[in-house]
């Protein structure tokens, strides 16, 4: 699969690559690369495998959340379809320069599965928005607990967090009627293809906003489990290096790394994550070499998921090739049969 990038996007991608390389060079200036390799080779493989399994399971949770959103949209999809989209997108996202191109890859995989353009865009918007809200709002809670703040302050923020999510979800998905109002304003300004697409996108997003409170609660649980599995995988990779940090600490550290990864400043968060982990883990007594090695081990999860995506994509392309071959063979047989029986002949070969 190949992409042709506009000049502006190519320049942005080059800038991101330069930033990633520069930060990595700075990291390895202070942390000898040989030490990192030696530490990786000494890691306990059992814990590394456990971390990889958790990251694979995390993507299964994401597929279930996407399917729940698709059900709210009235889309004819399945959890298996969403799994294929998730894993194949992971493979192509490794090759894609940054989050924007990665989102475009996911959109293309939706389209390959027969999902309409507006519905695909709305599903991606809903999935990313809900996960971002949960991570953004829960991070301060985990930080407050980890730093030992009073129970009153923690409880107070927990209430604010819940109210903040309800308000943000209602705003993002039109439960206040704001998307209906926005759709009417957009359609009132013109009927071009862009106006119609934006209007349809508002209506699709509003469909997600009309789901029941139980469904919203389930989406939040899936998102919290996403963060939990990610944090547990980080802990496993740390245990593989004989580093032990509490779950609550890793939960807010993961949240910060996740939010930094959303910023369009690097390719696949390379370099930025290493520098972030060095700074965030230093107060817990983790050395620069250990933090860098820890970060490098974490790439084994996405790489394993990308390999699963590659196998799924290869299987899909192989089946599609065989299907085309069968269709071509059938059409060829029909043509040959038509040539053997001329239009002026009867079925038994005598002139009509």
N, C-alpha and C positions, 0 to 999 in steps of 0.2 A: 504494500500500500504506500503510495507516494503522494506528497502534498506539494503544491506550488504556492509559495508565500509571496505576498506583496512586498515591495521594497521596504515600506515602513515597518512591517512585521518582522522582516528579516533583520533590519537594523536593531530592533528591540531584542530579538533573540540573540544576536551577537553580543549586545550589551549585557544581557543576563548571563551569557556564557563567560564573558570576561569577568563579571563580578564573582561568579561561582569559582572560577579558576584562581582569581586573585585571593579570595578568602581561603581557599584550600591551600594555596602556596604559603599564605601567612600562618595557617595552622601548622603545616608541616615544617615551617621554619623553626617553630618552637618545639614541635613534637617530631622526633626522628621517625621517618616512615618505616624503617627497619624494626623499631620497637613496636609499632602498631601491628606489623605483620607477625612478629614473634608472639605478641599477646593474642592475636586472633587464632594462631595455630595451637596455642595452649588452652583455648577455650573448651569448656565441657560440651561436647556435641549433643548430649541429651537435653540440656537446657536450651541450646540454640534451636534444636528441632521443635521443642515445646513452644518457643517463641514464634517460629514460622507457622506452626499449626494454628496458633491463636490469631495470627494475622490473616490466615486463609479463612478461618471461621468469622472473622470480622467482616470480610467481604460477603459472606453468606448472609449475615445480619443486614448489611446494606441492601442486598438484593431483596430481602423480605420487606424492608422499609419502602423500597422503590415499587414493589408490587402492591403494597397497601395504598400507596399514592395513586398508582395506575388504576386500582379498583375504584377509588374516589372519582377519577376522571372518566370512568366507564370504558377503559381501554381493554381490548381483547388480548391480554398477554398472560404469561404464566411466570412463576418463580424461576423456572428453568431458563426462560428467555432472559430474565433479568440477570441471572447468574452468568449467562453467556456474554451479555453486554458488559458486566462488571469486569470479568476476567480478561476478555479480549481488549477492552479499553485500557486495562492495566498494562498489557503488553505494548500497545501503541503509545501510551502516555510516556513510557520510558524513552521512546524515540522522539516524542513531541517536545518542542522548545517552550516549556512553561505551561502555566495553568490555563491560559486562554486557548492555546492550541490543544491542550489536553481535553478541555471541555468540548472543543469542536470534534475531537475524535469520538468522545462519548456520544455526541449528537449524531454523528454519522453511523455509529453502531446501532443506535435506536432506529434510524431510518432503514438500515439494512434488514431489521427485523419487522419492517412493515408498519412502524408507528408513524402517524402523520407528523409533519414538521412542527406545528404549533403544540400538539400534545407532547411531543418529545421535549421541546424547549420548556414547557410548563413542568414536566416531571423532573427535569434536571434542576430547574429553579427551586421547586418545592423541596427536593431531596437535599440540596446544598444549603438552603436557607434554614431548614429545621435543624440539621446537624450543626451549622454555624451558631445558631441561637443557643442550643444546648451547651456547646463547648464554651462559648463566650460568657454565658451567664453562670455556669457552674464553676468556672476556673477560680473566681474570687472566693467562693465558698470553700473549696478545697484548700486554698491558700490560708484562709482565716483559721481553719481547723488545724492545719499543719503548723502554723505559727503559734498556736496555743491561745488564741483570743478567747474572751469570755463567752459562756454559753448564750448570754443575752444577745451579744453582738452577732454570733453565728446564727441564732434563731431569727433575729431581725432581718439579717441579709437573706436567709432562706425564704422568708415571706416576700421580701422585695424581689427575689429571683423568680418566684412563682408568678407574681403579679406582672413582672416584666415580660416573662415568656407569654403569658396570656395576652397582654396588650400588643406585643410585637407580632405574635401569630395572627391576631385579629386584624392588625394593620396590613401585614404582608399578604394575607389571603382574603381580604375583603369582607371580614365579618362585621365591620362597621358600615358596609355599603360603599366604601371608598373606591373599590375597584370597579363597581358598577358605574359610579359617577365618573371615574377616569375614562372608562370605555365610552361613555356617552360623549364626553368632551373630545376624545380622540376622533370618534366617528363624525362629530360635528365640524371638525376642521378639514375634512376631506375624505374622499373615498379611494385614494390611491392604494396600491398593493401594500405599502408600508403601513398606512393607516388601518387597513383591514386586518393585517397580521397582528398589530399591536392590540387592536380591539379584541381579536380572538384569543390572544395570549392572556389578557385580563380576565376574560370569561373562563378560560381553562383554569387559571390560578384560583379563581373564585370557587370553582367546583371543589377544589381541595379544601378550601375554607369552610365548606358546608358539611364536612364530615362530623360524626358524632363526637361527644366528649370522650367516650370510650376509645374511639379510634385515635383521637389526638393523644390520649394517654399512652396508647400502644406505640405510637410514633416516638414519643418522648422516651419510653422505656428502651426501644430499639436504639435510639441515639445514645442514651446513657450506657447501654451495654456495649455499644461501639467504642466509647471512651474507655470503659472498663477493660475490654479485651485488648485495646491498644496499650493501656497502662500495664496490664499483666504481661503482655509480650515484652515490653521494655524491661520489666522486672526479671523475666526469664533470661533475656540476653545479658542483663547485669549479673545474675546468678551464675551464668556461664563463665563470667570473668571473676567470680568470687567477690562480687560487690553486692551489698545488701542495702536497699533503701525502702522505706515504708511505702505502702500503696497510696496513701493520701498525698504524700510528697510527689510521687510520680504522676498522679492524676493532674495536679496543677502544672507540673513541668511539661507534661504531654500537651496540655491545653495551650500553653504558650508556644510550643514548637509548632503545633497545628495552626495556630493563628499566624505565626510568622511565615509558615508555608503558603498561606493564602496571599501573601504580598507578592506582587509581580517583580521581584528583584533578583531572582535566581532561577536556574533550571532544576526542577524537581527538588528544590530546597537544598541542593548540594552546596556544601560550604557553609551556608547559613545555619544548617542544623548542627554541624560540628562546632561552630563557634558558639551557638546558643547553649549547647549541652556543656561545653567547657565552663561557661559563665554561670549557668544555672545549677550545676552539680558541684561547683567548687565549695560552697558553704557546707556541703555534706561530706567533705573530705575526699572527694574523688579527684584524682590527679588529671592533668591535661592528657596524658597518654591513655589513661583508662577511659576518660570521657570520649576521646576521639575514637578509640577502638570500639567502645560501646555503640557509638553512632554508626560506625562502619558495619558492625554486625547487624544492625537494624535494617540495612539494605537487603539482607538475605530474604526478608519477608516479601517485599514487593517483587524481587527477582523471581522468587518461587511462584508467586501469583501470576507473574508475566509468563512464566513457562507453561503454566496451566492454560493461560489465555492463548498462547502460541499453539498448543495442542488442539484447543477448541477451534481456533481459526483454521488450522491445517485440515482438521476433520470437516469443517464447513465447506472449505474450498474444494476438497476432494469429492464430497458428496455432490456439490453443485456441478463439478466437472463431469462426474459420472451421469448426472441427470441430463445434462446437455448432450452428452454422447448418446444416451438412450433415445432422446428426442430426435437427434439427427439421424440415427440409424432407422428409427420408425418412419420418418419422413422419406428417407431414401428408399425404403421398401415400398412405400405407397407409390412413389414416382415410378419405380421399376415396374410395378404391377400395372400401372396405368399405361405404360409404354407397351407392355406385352399384349394388352387388350385394347385395340384401336377403337375409336368412337363409333365407327361404322359396323363393328362386329357385334354379334349377340354373345351371350354368355357361353354358349356351347361351341363357339368358333365358326358357325355358319353365317353367311350374309343375311342381314335382317331384311 
